[in-house]
Amino acid sequence: MKTYSAKASEIEKKWVIIDAEGLVIGRLATIVAMRLRGKHKPSYTPHMDCGDNVIIVNAAKALFTGQKLKKKVYYHHTGYIGGIKERVAGDILRGKFPERLVEKAIERMLPRGPLGKRQLSNLRVYPGAKHPHEAQQPEVLDVAKMNPKNTNYHVKVA
């Protein structure tokens, strides 16, 4: 029996919408990364972009567990000597672009290189409930019902 390898003409992409309100960021990111790569499909081919297009709304209302809002640190470098900067997850969540936490969590679960960049371009993240993709008729994926651990309602955003 031969190993199946999908061709570009055989790949069928769907549009999926996920409401991130009350969801744990790490658990959401693993599910979305799997969808972007296409690993949930029987026709998965590792070297092809066979994943779905994913829209995430209410990304600003996603949650962390434990003390991660205060203790999880994100670093970036300015490019100058001694130019390493750090920000705590809670500051980013309360800042101007809270959806970047979800984007970064998903980006870091995808492969590095040209294929990972192409798969990441199929992701759209919005901080609020509005999105401009109604014409694509996305189907709703309820991540909260997949596993009770995906939600964390007893943690409050600081």
C-alpha positions in Angstrom: 0.0 0.0 0.0 1.3 3.4 -0.9 1.5 6.4 1.4 -1.1 9.0 0.5 0.3 12.5 -0.4 -2.1 15.3 -1.1 -1.7 17.5 -4.2 -2.5 21.2 -4.2 -5.6 20.6 -6.4 -7.0 18.1 -3.9 -6.7 20.3 -0.8 -10.0 21.6 0.5 -9.9 24.5 3.0 -12.8 25.3 5.3 -13.4 28.5 7.4 -13.7 28.0 11.1 -14.6 30.6 13.7 -13.7 30.2 17.4 -14.9 32.4 20.3 -12.0 32.7 22.7 -14.0 34.3 25.6 -13.2 32.4 28.8 -10.8 29.9 27.1 -7.3 29.1 28.3 -4.8 30.5 25.9 -2.5 27.5 25.7 -5.2 25.0 25.2 -6.8 27.2 22.5 -3.4 27.6 20.8 -2.9 23.8 20.5 -6.3 23.3 18.9 -5.8 26.2 16.5 -2.3 25.1 15.5 -3.5 21.6 14.7 -6.3 23.1 12.6 -3.9 25.4 10.7 -1.5 22.6 10.0 -4.4 20.3 8.9 -3.5 17.4 11.3 -7.2 16.9 12.0 -7.8 15.7 8.5 -7.2 12.2 7.2 -5.6 13.7 4.1 -2.8 15.5 6.1 0.4 15.9 4.3 3.4 17.3 6.3 4.9 19.3 3.4 1.7 20.9 2.2 -0.5 23.7 3.5 -3.7 21.6 3.9 -5.1 23.3 7.1 -8.2 25.4 7.5 -8.6 29.1 7.7 -9.3 30.0 11.4 -10.9 33.2 12.7 -10.6 33.9 16.5 -12.9 36.5 18.0 -12.9 37.9 21.6 -9.2 37.2 21.9 -8.9 39.9 24.5 -11.1 37.9 26.8 -9.0 34.7 26.7 -7.5 33.7 30.1 -4.4 32.3 31.6 -4.3 29.8 34.5 -2.6 30.3 37.8 -0.2 33.2 38.3 0.7 33.5 34.6 -0.8 37.0 34.3 1.8 38.3 36.8 4.7 35.9 36.2 4.8 35.0 32.5 7.3 37.2 30.8 7.6 37.9 27.1 11.0 39.2 25.8 12.0 41.1 22.7 15.2 42.7 21.6 15.5 46.1 20.1 18.6 45.3 18.1 20.9 47.5 20.2 23.5 46.4 22.7 21.7 45.6 26.0 18.4 46.2 24.3 16.4 43.3 25.7 13.0 44.3 26.8 10.4 42.4 28.8 6.7 42.6 29.4 4.4 40.6 31.7 1.4 38.9 30.1 -1.0 40.9 32.2 0.4 44.2 30.8 0.0 43.0 27.2 -3.6 41.8 27.9 -4.5 45.2 29.3 -2.5 47.0 26.5 -3.4 48.2 23.0 -3.1 44.9 21.2 -4.2 42.1 23.6 -4.8 39.7 20.6 -1.0 39.4 20.2 -0.8 36.9 23.1 -3.0 34.5 21.2 -1.2 35.1 18.0 2.3 34.5 19.5 1.1 31.3 21.3 -0.2 29.9 18.0 2.8 31.1 16.0 5.2 29.3 18.4 3.4 26.0 17.9 3.7 26.1 14.1 6.9 25.0 12.3 9.5 27.6 11.5 10.2 28.4 7.9 8.2 29.1 4.7 5.5 26.5 5.3 4.8 27.7 8.9 4.6 31.3 7.6 2.1 30.3 5.0 0.0 28.4 7.5 0.1 31.3 9.9 -1.3 33.6 7.2 -4.5 31.5 7.4 -5.1 32.8 11.0 -7.1 35.9 11.7 -7.4 37.1 15.3 -9.7 39.9 16.5 -9.9 41.4 20.0 -13.6 42.0 19.9 -16.6 40.1 18.6 -16.7 41.7 15.2 -14.9 40.3 12.1 -15.1 41.1 8.4 -15.3 37.4 7.2 -19.1 36.8 7.1 -19.0 36.2 3.3 -16.9 33.1 3.9 -19.6 31.6 6.0 -17.4 30.1 8.7 -18.6 27.2 10.7 -18.5 27.6 14.5 -16.0 25.4 16.4 -16.9 25.2 20.1 -13.6 24.7 21.9 -15.2 25.1 25.3 -17.3 21.9 24.8 -14.4 19.8 23.7 -12.9 19.5 27.2 -14.0 21.1 30.5 -10.3 22.1 31.1 -10.4 24.4 28.1 -12.4 27.0 30.1 -11.2 28.6 33.3 -14.0 30.7 34.7 -12.7 30.9 38.2 -9.7 33.0 37.1 -10.4 36.8 36.8 -8.5 39.1 34.5 -6.5 41.5 36.6 
